[in-house]
């Protein structure tokens, strides 16, 4: 069955469920674990479920359908899932709600086996490659009272035109590719998301144009390795149906930059090895592409990087940073760092601290190495003691936090364009938004500024956020 026909079939199941639950005011809850790709998947699940007639609630106790969309990157994600399943067991006993578990963790056989053995009340298990079939799975559960396990081990297909219910009316994420071919030795993603598959350029451009017409201002392009977009297809000699000149990640950025109504373009996550000159030039020359670039480091030591299978050295990474700083005005960088990879010595960890000192990242996402079953890293000797990992993590954290105030100082007195997102969580009398470099800014202003881009003068820094004052009401 081709992908278009498959989606049409799922629409029929949506209609069947509409008839079954008509006038019953059914509700659903959805818990999303993990990355922005998971968030995007949950928006698709919500789109399908709300089309069936369900209304979303935050409290699982009030829901007739409870969905958990799992992540398996960190070990504590498993603990969180099983803790939630314990809560859902009691809820199901009280109100008979349907429980569905999906996402990356369901692609791990040892996890699904544990769920079936220890949590037999779960009604639906579905994987990353069968998300589009959720209407069919749910229908069979409702109509036939069947337990459903809908998980496949193949790489899956690209499915277009899946219904989406977005969590935000100003910022939207757009997946441009699925899967990963890098096989970093610490990472389970290629095993649960499959190999790289890129969406057709026309589908991406049309989705962004539609979002622009709906009033969205900021687009984040998503993929496990976005800057290798269409690379695999080219290597395989597959004919690429170009659309508006798009045949690479660089040309995709240029095409989206031309779309009227879109004000900001971000992307995650790229890989340093695929930051080719044309991508760097596109970032420099596209005025809507944010100049905060996420450049995952993982480790600052060349030997550790090799064992991680990262395909670059410390020197190559630092040279790339210098090249980007030379070509891209106002560049700021964020990164990911893993502390305590198997065999990492104190001297090798010091190399990571050295890179952080030299680059002065705007944001650092720090992780303690977590063993994942099925990855080469899990089988490596010389696993680092937890105590040592935590000690190094705290050293890195202290360094990063010492740089934050210095980084923040450069904003004071400057004028920044801020995308106003809403009221501050900590002070309902203040508005909040973000700079191009993703810095949180709070300020006093009228709520009619929400969803607009305005100029603010930055007047002070407060470690984790900046404070601003309005200069002009709205930019042109």
N, C-alpha and C positions, 0 to 999 in steps of 0.2 A: 504494500500500500504506500503511495507517495505521500509526502508530508502535507500537501494541500488537502488531499482527500481525508487524511487522518484528522486534521483540524476540523474539517466539516463534520466528520463522524462524532467528534467530541461535542460539537455544538448541539447535536441531536440528543446526546446524553444530558446536556445542560437543560434542554427543553423538557426532557422526561422528569428530571428532578424538580423543575419549576412546577410541574403538574402535581407531583407527589406532595410537596410542602406548601402549596398554594394556600394562602390565608392562615398559615400556622405561625407566622412571625418567628421563624427559627433564627437562631443566632450562632455565630462562630467566633472563636478566638484563634489567634495565630502567634506563636512565639518563634522569633527568628534568632538563630545563633550564627555568629561568624561574620564574614566579610560582606562587602557591598554587592558582590555577585549573589550571595544568599538573600540579601535584602531585595534585590531585583527579582529573584525567583519567587519570593514571598508576595511581591506585588502582583505577579502573574497568578499565583494561587488565589489571592484575594479577588482579583478580577473575575476569575472563573466562578468562585464561590458566591460572590455578590450577584453575579448574573443569574445564578440559580434561585436567588431570593433570600439568601441569608444576610443578616445584618451583623456587623462586627461589634464585639464587646471586648473589653480588656480583661474582665474577670472570667477565668475558665469555668467557675462555678455556675455562671449564668449562660453558658454556651451549650448548644446541642451538638456542636461539632468542634473538637479541639485539635488543632494542627500544630505540630512542632517541626520546624525546618532546621535540620541539624548541621553542625560544622564538625570537622574531625581534625583540624589543624593542631589544636592543643589538647593535651591529656585531660585537663580539667573540664573540657566540653563533655566528655563521657560522664564524669561525675555529676555535672549539671543536668544532663539528660535523664540519668537514672533517678536523680532526686525529683525531677518534674514528673516522671512516670509514677513515682510513688504517690504524688499528690493527685494525679489524674485517676489513679485507681479508685481512690475514695470518692472522687467526683462522679466517676462512672457508676459506682455502686449506688450513689444517691439519685442521679437523674438519668442514667442510661445513655449519656452522651457518646457519640462516635469519636474514637481516638485514632488519629492518623499521624504517622511519623515518616518524614521524608528527608531528603537532602543528602549531603556527602557521607555522613556516617552510615547510611543505609547501604552504601556500596562496600562496606566492610563486613565480610561474612561472619567474623567472630561477634560483631555487634548484633547483627540480625538474629543470630542463633541465641544469643543471650536474651534478647527481647522475647523471642518465641518461647523460650524455656521459663524465664522468670517473670515475664509480663504478658501472659497469654490473653489478657483482656484487650490488647491493642488490635484494632480492627483492620487498619491499612498500613502496609509498609511500602513505600515507593522511593525510587532512587533518583539520581540527578538526570538520567536519560529518559525517564518516563513521567516527568512532571506534567507534560501536556495531556496525559491520559487520566489525570485526577478525576475529571467528571465521570468517566466510565468506571473507575475504581469505586468511587463513592456511590454511584448508582447501584452497582452490584452488591455493595454492603447494605444499602438501604432496602433494596427490593428483594434480594435473595438471601440476606443475612449471612453472607459469606465473609470469611477472613480473606483478605487480599494481600498477596505479596507480589508486587509488580516491580521487579528489579532486573535489569539486564547488565551484562558485563562488557558489552561492546561499546564503542565510542559514541553511539547515538547519532542523531541527525540534527540539523538546524531546522527548527520549527518557527515559521513566521505567523503573525496575526493571532498570537495567543492573547486573550483578553488581559488587560492590566488595570489595576486600581492603585494609583500612585499615592504614596504617603505624604506628598508635598505638592503644592500647587505653584511653586516657583522654581524648584530645582528638580531635575529628573536624571536618572541614570539610564544609559543605553548600552546594552551589551553588544560588542562588535565581534566577539569571538568566544568560543568555548574551548576548554581543555588546555593542556600544557605538554610540551615536548622536552622540557629541560631536565627533568629527573634529578633535581637537587637531592642529595642523599638524606636530608632531614625531612623531606616533604612527601606527604601522602597524596597530594592533589592530582598528579597525573594518573594515579591508580583509581581515583574516585570520580574525576571529571573527564577522564579520557584524553585522547590526543587532540592537538589543535585543529579546530575547524572554524573558518572565518565566515561571517555572514556576507551576503552579496552587498556590494556598495549601494545599489539602488534601494534596498530594504532599509539600510541605515539612514541614508540621506532623507528618504521619505518619512521615516519615523521622526527624525529631528525637525523637519519642516512642519509636520503635524503638531509637534510639541510647541514650536514657536508660535503657531497660529492659536494655540490654546493658552498662550500667555507665559509659557516657561521662559525664564531668563538664563538659567545656568544648566549646562549639560555636562555630565561626567561620563566619559567613554570607559567601558569596563571590559576587562579580559584578564586572564591569568598572566598574559605577556603581551600587552596591547601593541607594543611597537614591532612585533613580528606579524602584524596583521597582513594576511594574504601571502606570507612568505612560504608556507608549506605548499599552498596551491601552486605557486610559481615553480617551486622545486619539483613538484610532481608533473609539471607541464600541463596543468589543468587550465582550460580556457577561462579567463576572468571576464565577466560581462562588465566592462567599465561603465560607469555612470558619472556624468559631470567630471570626467577626467580622473576618477578615483581608481588607482591600481596599487596603492601602498598606504602605509599609515601616514606618511607625510602628506600625500595628496588628499587623504581623507580629512586631515586637519584643515587643509586649505579650503576644501569644499564646504565644510561645516562653518568655517570662519565667514563665508559669504552669505550665510542664511540670515535673512532679515529677522530681527526680533530676538535672536540669541545674543546675549551680551557677554557670557563667559563660557569657556570651554576648559574642562579639566580632564585628566585621564589617569587611571590606575589599573593594574600596576605594570610599569615597564620593566625591562631587564637591561642592565648596563651594556651587555654584549651586543644588543640590537639598537643602541643609540647611534645610528648612522648619521652622516653629515646632513642628509636631506631632512631628517627628522629635526635635528638641531636648528637648521635654517628655517623650517616651517614654524617652529615655536618662536623663533626670534622675529619673524616677519608677520605672523598672524596676530593682529592686535587683540583679538578676543581670547586667545589661548593664555591662560593664567601662567605667570612666570614663577609660580611655586611648582617645582618638578619633583616628583617622588623618585628617588634613585636608590633602590635597596642596596645596602652594603653587605649585610649579614655578618661579615667579619672583616677586620682590617689586616689580617695576616695572610700572606700568599699561600703558605702551606695549608692552612685551614680552609681557605677558599677552594683549593684544589680538591681536598677531601670532601668538601661540600658539593663538588662538581659545578662550581659557579662560572667557570670558563673565563675568568679575568684575574689579574694580579692586583695587589695593593697599588703598585705604580700605575697600572693601566687605569684603575678607578680614579686616582688622583689626577692623572693627565686628562681624563674625560671631564672631570669637574672643572679643570682650568680652561679647557676648550669651550665648555658651555658658558662659563663666566665671561669669556672673551667675546663670545658671539651673541649672548642673550642679555640685553640690558635689564637691570633690576632683578636678576635671577636670585631666587632663594630655593633652598633644597630641603627636602625631608627624606627620611630613610628608615629602614628596618635593620635592627641588629639582633643577632642571636648570641647569647652569652652561655658559655659552658658546653660547646660542641665537643663530642668525644675526642679525647686526646689533647684538647687545648691547654697549652702551658701558660704560666704567668707571663712569660715573655711574649707569647703570641697574643694574649689578651691585651698586653700593653700596646701592641700594634693597632688594635681597634681603638683604644683611647687616643692614640696618636692621630689617626684619621679624623676622629671627632674634633680634636683640638684644631686641626688644620682647616677642615671644611666649615666648621661653625654652622651646623644644620639648624634650620628654623624649627623643625620638629623631628623628634627621634622616637620611633615606636620600638620599645625594648622588650625582648622576650627571653625568658630562661629556656634553654634547650629542653624540649619535651620529646621523649622517645615515642615513636609511632610504629605500631606493629605493621610489618610489610615493607618498611623502608630499609635501605642499606645501613643507615645510621643506627638503627635499633640493634644491629648485629655487630657493630664495631666494638673492639676492646677499648679499655681505658675510658669507660664512662666516668664522667666527672661527679664527684660527691655533691649532693644537694647543698651542703653547707658552703662549699666552694663556689658553686653557681650563684648562690644568693649573695655571697660576699662580693663577687665580681659585678653582679647586677647593681648592687648598691653603690659601688665605685663609679660605674657608668652613669647611674642616675644622678649622683652628686655632681659629676662633671657637666652633664647635660643641663642640669638646673642652674649651675653656675654661669652657663652661657646665655640663659634665657634673658636675664636682665640686660645683658650687653646687647643682645639682638633687639630687645624691645626699645632700647634707648634711641635707636636710629629712626623710629617712627615718630617720636615726640616732636611736635612742631610741623610735621608734614601734613599734606592734604591727601587723603586716601578715598578712593571710590569704594563705597560699602553697599553690598547687596543686603537690604534690610529683610530679616527673616521672621521677625515677630517680637513679642515681649520677652524680656529676660526671665529665665527660669527662677533666678534668685531675687529679682526685684521687678514686680509687675508694673511699676511706674517708669521703667526704663525700657528702651528698645534695644535689640541686639542684631548684629549682622556680622559679616566677615569681609576682610580685605581680599584683594587678589591673592595674597600670600596665605590666606586661610586663617589669619589672626582674628580672634573674637574681639569685637568692639561693642561696648555698651554706651548709650547716649540718651539724652532726654529728647523726646519728639512726639509728634502726633501719630496716631496709629494709621492714618491714611498714607503714611510713608512705607508701610509694610508691602513687600513685593516690588519695591522700587530700588533703583540704584541712585545713591545720593553722594555728595561730597561731604566729608567730615574732616575737621581738623583734629588731629590726635593731641590731647593735652596732658595725658599721664599714662603710666604703665603700672600694672598691678599683677606682675608675674604671669598669670594665666590668661589675662585679658587686657585690652587697652580701653581707655576712656576717650570719647570724642565729643566734639561740639559741631552742630550743624553750621555749614557755610552757606550752601544754597539748597533749596528744597528738593530739586530733582535735576539730574543731569540730562542733557539732550540725548 
